[in-house]
Amino acid sequence: MHLFRLDASIVPAASTSSELADTAHAEWTAAHPEGTVTRRHLGTDPLPGDAWAPAVLAGFTPEDQRTEEQRTAVALGAELAEELRAADAAIIAVPLYNWGVSQHFKTWVDLVIAGAGPTAQLLEGKPTVLVTSTGGGFAPGTPREGWDHSTPYLERVLRDVWGADLTVVRRELTLAAVNPAMEGLRGLAAEYHTQALDAARDAGKNLVRA
């Protein structure tokens, strides 16, 4: 069995999304001690932000007329797409930054699509855990309801474009512990943390069952 895992936190030493991903990952590893894992950490090892345009333009250029930059970009996109295609299961951990997905994660998505094409279902039917975390609260009825433009995008790409059998694990209010203005929410934040860890554990078990 082969697992693909991607992390996108820019603060890996204190990452809440990585903590939850680790929890799900541990369940998969316990069931597949001989399994193999491909990991990418876009926060610590970002992809070149200027690779997407030549990868796309290469698709409109005869192969024998492509520049070296285009050939390199196409090869990178194909490599990234193959990492998903080769996986039996996946864990994708992506925090919300500035109400959306980060530039380095979007670069990864764009290069994968450039490498595989816009309709390739690279995760078709594969159990996939999406872990996401938010510093504030975005639930219905909160002042920032509707400000999370990350999670719907992630679900659209992973489930609807790439065909993943998707489970979402979400933790909110991660900044309550360090933001004095959110002191009154710390009890609720702790509850959310516990619930998210339980959900991540269950999601990891679902990876195994699937």
Secondary structure, 3 states (H helix, E strand, C coil): CEEEEEECCCCHHHCHHHHHHHHHHHHHHHHCCCCEEEEEECCCCCCCCCCHHHHHHHCCCCHHHCCHHHHHHHHHHHHHHHHHHCCCEEEEECCCECCECCHHHHHHHHHHHHHHCCCCCCCCCCEEEEEEECCCCCCCCCCCCCCCCCHHHHHHHHHHHCCCEEEEEEECCCCCCCCHHHHHHHHHHHHHHHHHHHHHHHHHHHHHHC
